[in-house]
Amino acid sequence: MADQLKKYLFPDHGTRVQAVRLTDAWREGLAHQSCPDCVAPLLGELVAASVLLASNLKFDGSLVLQLQGDGPVALIVVECRADLSIRATATLREGHALPEQGTLQSLLNTKGQGRFIVILDPDEDKKNAGMQPYQGVVPLDGDSVAQVLELYMKHSEQLDTRLWLAADGQRAAGLLVQRLPGQDTAAGEAGDGWERACHLAGTTRHDELLELETDELVHRLFWQEELIAYEPAAIRWHCPCTRERVAGMLRMLGRDELDGILQERGRVDVSCNFCGKPYVFDAIDCAGLFIGAAGQAGTDTPSVH
């Protein structure tokens, strides 16, 4: 089955192995977005990584990963909720030409001012109970999404983590090996398991990550290991945007702003930054926004055209 996360544990209980493979959810995420060919792999790799990392959090809310750049790509944002529902978007900087084959650094960090941002955003009931969002910001160091995340996990979370990520226009996949905290890794089986897992996983090829089903990939890599396997978890694409949420955002723009757009274009076209879903408001729709209750805007920021 596609769109699943699978978890395994080495017999010494000192090292976890996780693998994610996305097809339908990833294609749905790209369906309404104009994501250039050179940007889609970075977006997909960050999506796969978000699932691998979010699945280990004991947390009711969202894990949000951001690559914030000073190059042709201004921002890549991925969100994975506790139920493994995902959404993602990439924002390009106007007036900057995209290379046919860009890298993480050439697309996002041309002036060295790029940042990697991790946000833990609690659900509303947790916020109401006093829990505050967490945000970590580090320089955009590394030649790949995997390296950026490995450095963050090592220095900010003190967790030894290795990642192998791959994505194209059809699939996104990832493999994680992580040394579990609280294990005696100076010597003995726990340390040996970690080193062995990294060595075996390090033989993974980019095409294998994309093309092989998870069970086949894990068997190829760890066939000599008696891994403890857990029940797989399903992943889905989900964007919470609705016409009502967009209407609330338009109310915040104000009547004068909307009237100006209507005079120029005859209607207001809005598309969600995450899923690309289009919303159209004509003059009658816009007039109705200001009749009755003012309503509230959603937390997203759709693009108004």
C-alpha positions in Angstrom: 0.0 0.0 0.0 1.3 3.5 -0.9 1.4 6.5 1.5 2.6 4.7 4.6 5.1 5.2 7.4 6.7 2.0 8.7 8.7 1.7 11.9 11.3 -0.8 13.0 13.5 -1.3 16.0 16.9 -3.1 16.2 16.9 -6.0 18.7 19.1 -4.1 21.1 16.4 -1.4 21.3 19.0 1.2 20.8 18.3 2.2 17.2 15.1 2.9 15.3 14.6 2.6 11.6 11.7 4.3 9.8 10.7 4.4 6.1 8.1 6.5 4.4 6.8 6.3 0.8 4.3 8.7 -0.7 2.6 8.5 -4.1 -1.1 9.5 -4.0 -0.7 12.1 -1.3 2.3 13.6 -2.9 0.7 13.8 -6.3 -2.4 15.4 -4.8 -0.2 18.0 -3.1 1.4 18.9 -6.4 -1.8 18.8 -8.5 -2.8 22.4 -7.9 0.6 24.0 -7.5 2.9 25.5 -10.1 6.1 23.9 -8.7 9.1 24.1 -11.0 10.9 20.9 -11.8 14.0 22.0 -9.9 12.0 22.9 -6.8 9.7 19.9 -6.5 12.4 17.5 -5.3 13.3 19.8 -2.4 9.7 20.2 -1.4 9.1 16.4 -1.6 12.2 15.6 0.4 11.0 18.0 3.2 7.6 16.4 3.1 9.0 13.0 3.6 11.3 14.2 6.4 8.4 15.9 8.2 6.5 12.6 8.4 9.6 10.8 9.7 10.2 13.3 12.4 6.6 14.1 13.4 5.8 10.5 13.9 8.2 10.4 16.9 6.7 13.4 18.7 4.3 12.9 21.6 2.5 16.0 20.7 -1.0 17.1 19.8 -0.5 19.6 17.1 1.6 20.3 14.0 5.3 20.0 13.1 6.1 22.8 10.6 9.4 22.8 8.8 10.5 25.8 6.8 13.4 26.5 4.5 13.6 30.3 4.3 15.9 31.5 1.6 17.5 34.6 0.0 17.7 33.1 -3.5 15.2 32.4 -6.3 13.1 30.3 -3.8 11.9 32.5 -0.9 10.2 29.9 1.2 9.4 26.2 1.4 6.9 25.2 4.1 5.8 21.8 5.1 3.3 20.9 7.8 2.7 17.4 9.3 0.0 16.9 11.9 0.0 14.3 14.7 -2.4 12.2 12.5 0.2 12.3 9.7 -1.9 14.5 7.5 0.4 16.7 5.4 0.4 19.8 3.3 3.2 21.8 1.7 4.0 24.8 -0.5 6.9 26.6 -2.1 7.1 30.4 -2.8 9.3 31.8 -5.5 10.9 35.2 -5.3 9.7 37.5 -8.1 12.3 38.6 -10.6 14.7 35.8 -9.9 15.4 33.3 -12.7 15.4 29.6 -11.7 18.2 27.3 -13.0 17.2 24.2 -14.8 19.0 22.0 -12.2 19.3 23.9 -8.9 20.7 22.8 -5.6 19.5 23.6 -2.1 22.2 26.2 -1.7 21.8 27.8 -5.2 18.0 28.0 -4.9 17.7 29.1 -1.3 21.0 30.4 0.1 22.8 32.4 -2.6 23.8 35.1 -0.1 24.3 33.0 2.9 21.3 34.4 4.7 19.0 31.3 4.4 17.5 29.8 7.6 16.0 26.5 8.6 13.1 26.8 11.0 11.3 24.2 13.1 8.0 25.0 14.7 5.9 22.9 17.1 2.4 24.4 16.9 0.0 23.0 19.6 -3.6 22.4 18.9 -6.0 25.2 19.9 -7.1 23.4 23.1 -3.5 23.1 24.2 -2.9 26.8 23.5 -5.9 27.6 25.5 -4.4 25.6 28.3 -1.3 27.7 28.2 1.0 25.7 26.0 3.1 27.9 23.7 4.5 27.1 20.3 8.2 26.2 20.1 10.4 27.6 17.4 14.0 26.8 16.6 16.0 28.7 13.9 19.4 27.7 12.6 21.5 28.7 9.5 20.8 26.8 6.3 24.0 24.7 6.5 24.4 21.6 4.4 24.3 20.6 0.7 20.9 18.7 0.9 17.7 18.7 2.9 18.9 15.6 4.7 22.1 17.2 5.8 20.3 20.3 7.1 18.0 18.1 9.2 20.8 15.9 10.4 22.8 18.9 11.6 19.7 20.4 13.3 18.8 17.1 15.1 22.5 16.7 16.3 23.1 20.2 17.6 19.6 21.4 18.6 17.9 18.1 19.7 21.1 16.1 20.7 19.9 13.1 18.7 22.1 11.2 16.4 20.1 11.0 13.2 20.8 9.9 9.6 18.4 10.6 6.8 18.2 9.5 3.1 15.5 11.4 1.1 14.4 11.4 -2.5 11.5 12.9 -4.5 10.4 13.7 -8.0 7.1 14.7 -9.6 5.5 11.3 -8.8 6.9 10.0 -5.5 8.5 11.2 -2.3 10.3 8.8 0.0 12.6 8.8 3.0 14.6 6.5 5.3 15.6 7.5 8.9 18.0 5.8 11.3 18.2 7.3 14.8 20.0 6.4 17.9 17.5 6.4 20.8 18.2 8.6 23.8 19.1 7.0 27.1 21.1 4.2 25.5 24.7 3.4 26.5 26.4 4.0 23.2 30.0 4.1 24.4 30.4 0.4 23.8 28.4 -2.8 23.5 25.4 -3.8 21.5 23.6 -0.4 21.5 26.6 1.3 19.9 27.2 -1.6 17.5 23.6 -1.5 16.4 23.7 2.2 15.6 26.9 1.9 13.6 25.7 -1.2 11.7 22.3 0.4 10.9 24.0 3.5 9.5 26.4 1.4 7.4 23.6 -0.7 5.9 21.3 2.2 5.3 24.1 4.1 3.7 24.2 1.7 0.8 20.7 3.0 -0.3 20.6 4.5 -3.7 18.4 7.4 -4.8 16.6 5.3 -7.3 15.9 2.6 -4.8 14.2 5.0 -2.4 11.9 6.2 -5.2 11.2 2.9 -6.9 11.1 0.1 -4.3 8.2 -0.6 -2.0 9.1 -0.1 1.7 9.1 -3.8 2.6 11.4 -4.6 -0.3 13.7 -1.7 0.5 14.0 -2.6 4.2 14.5 -6.3 3.4 17.4 -5.5 1.0 19.1 -3.3 3.5 18.5 -5.2 6.8 17.8 -8.8 5.7 20.4 -10.1 8.3 18.8 -8.2 11.1 15.9 -9.4 13.2 14.1 -6.1 13.2 11.1 -5.6 15.4 8.3 -4.3 13.1 5.4 -2.0 14.1 2.0 -1.5 12.5 2.2 0.9 9.5 0.6 4.3 9.7 -1.4 5.8 6.8 -0.5 9.3 5.5 -2.8 11.6 3.7 -2.7 15.0 2.1 -5.1 17.4 3.8 -5.5 21.2 3.5 -8.1 22.8 5.9 -8.8 25.7 3.6 -12.5 26.3 3.0 -14.6 29.0 1.2 -15.6 30.3 4.7 -12.0 30.7 5.8 -11.2 32.5 2.6 -14.2 34.7 3.1 -12.9 35.6 6.5 -9.5 36.6 5.1 -11.2 38.8 2.4 -13.2 40.6 5.1 -9.9 41.5 6.8 -8.8 43.1 3.5 -11.7 45.5 3.8 -14.4 46.7 1.5 -12.3 49.4 -0.1 -9.6 47.0 -1.1 -12.1 44.5 -2.6 -13.9 47.2 -4.4 -10.7 48.2 -6.1 -10.0 44.7 -7.2 -13.6 44.3 -8.5 -13.3 47.6 -10.5 -10.1 46.4 -12.1 -10.9 42.8 -12.8 -14.6 42.2 -12.2 -14.0 39.5 -9.6 -11.7 38.4 -6.9 -9.7 35.3 -7.6 -8.1 33.6 -4.6 -6.0 30.5 -4.5 -4.7 28.6 -1.4 -1.0 28.7 -1.0 -0.9 25.1 0.2 -3.2 23.2 -2.1 -3.8 25.7 -4.9 -7.5 25.3 -4.7 -9.1 28.3 -6.5 -11.9 30.4 -5.0 -13.8 33.0 -7.0 -15.8 35.9 -5.5 -17.9 38.1 -7.8 -19.4 41.5 -6.9 -22.5 39.9 -5.2 -20.3 37.5 -3.2 -18.1 40.4 -2.0 -21.1 42.5 -1.0 -22.4 39.6 1.0 -19.2 39.4 3.0 -20.1 42.5 4.9 -23.7 41.7 5.6 -24.4 40.2 9.0 -21.7 38.9 11.3 -18.2 40.0 10.5 -16.8 36.4 10.8 -13.3 35.4 11.4 -10.4 34.7 9.1 -8.6 31.3 9.1 -5.0 30.9 10.0 -3.9 30.4 6.4 -2.9 33.2 3.9 -4.3 32.5 0.5 -3.0 34.5 -2.5 -5.4 37.1 -3.9 -5.1 37.7 -7.7 
